[in-house]
Amino acid sequence: MTDSAARRRVGLTLQLLGWALMLFSPASLPLTGNRLLALVFLVSGAGSLALGLVLNHGYRVRAVTARIIRYALLTLGMLAMMFPFYWMISSAFKTSPEMNLFPPSMAPRNWLNFDNFVIAFEKAPFARYFLNSILVMLGSVGVTALTTILAAFAFSRLEFPGREVIFSLLLSMMMVPFEMLVITNYQTIVKVTLNDSLYALVLPFISSIFYTYILRNFFQSIPSGLYWSARVDGCTNWRYLWKVMVPIARPSLVTIILLNALASWNSFMWPLLVIKSDLNRTLPFGLYTFTTEAGANNELLMAASSVVVLPMIILFLIARKQIIRGVARGGIKG
């Protein structure tokens, strides 16, 4: 065996040893409870891996190592982002003594303990809050989708003076934060006597420049020859929009609907300003008021938070690819 082959074999052995020590480091914490020992395993593993790469630094080894490190970092990032949601859901099934344990337990003793949810629904009308959120979301999504489709079609296919100037001015409005419009919107809602009603939660959000921008770019990617061919055959603009363009733009429309649903469901500041009565609250606002009623019962707060967050988490997990695909296709012309 040549010296280079022996060096590569020793390097490979050190690399495997390094990965084993680094993987064993977090697992040693619950086994031994010694943080210093876990740190020693981590540092030793990193040193062994680095030395192994020095001894065995071929192209294939570097590529495989880089891929492993990339996926390891992505896994750590995923775990860091998922842990708060796991802690919320697991805490919702814990009893009060379990919530006060130190060090805290990572999982409840009984995953079928729904007492916290029952008590939370008894202390606050979360069923009514849930229904209000559903109604507001459906109203906002339906009206916004309609106005977005009409505006995107007008700015992409209809020729009228100042079309590009008007659209540029509308795009510039995206730089104005919603907080600057709160006072004006609130005065408008009060003048039309819609405050403290579900209509007040829908009216300020019946149109969106961002969604119009996405759909307009998608409409412009459809060949204009298709439009003029339909017009020659006697198809009206209204019929062409709903029979041709809307079915073609279904991916972008689904993305717009999903993003709007998420924004409407999670809206908090505007309901806090315009809703006064208990029965007209939405879930985020209801959860905010429930925090004062539940006091120090963190397990009840976690159960109520799970009711608020879980529907949107499930919706996002189901439709995440559709959201990314629709935004990517709508944001690029051509």
Sequence and secondary structure as in RCSB ss.txt:
>XXXX:A:sequence
MTDSAARRRVGLTLQLLGWALMLFSPASLPLTGNRLLALVFLVSGAGSLALGLVLNHGYRVRAVTARIIRYALLT
LGMLAMMFPFYWMISSAFKTSPEMNLFPPSMAPRNWLNFDNFVIAFEKAPFARYFLNSILVMLGSVGVTALTTIL
AAFAFSRLEFPGREVIFSLLLSMMMVPFEMLVITNYQTIVKVTLNDSLYALVLPFISSIFYTYILRNFFQSIPSG
LYWSARVDGCTNWRYLWKVMVPIARPSLVTIILLNALASWNSFMWPLLVIKSDLNRTLPFGLYTFTTEAGANNEL
LMAASSVVVLPMIILFLIARKQIIRGVARGGIKG
>XXXX:A:secstr
  HHHHHHHHHHHHHHHHHHHHHHHHHHHHHH  HHHHHHHHHHHHHHHHHHHHHS  HHHHHHHHHHHHHHHHH
HHHHHHHHHHHHHHHHHT  HHHHT SS  SS S TT  HHHHHHHHHS HHHHHHHHHHHHHHHHHHHHHHHHH
HHHHHHH   TTHHHHHHHHHHGGGS GGGGHHHHHHHHHHTT TTSTHHHHGGGS  HHHHHHHHHHHHHS HH
HHHHHHHTT  HHHHIIIIIHHHTHHHHHHHHHHHHHHHHH  HHHHHH  SGGG  HHHHHHHHHHHHTT HHH
HHHHHHHHHHHHHHHHHHHHHHHHHHHHHHSS  
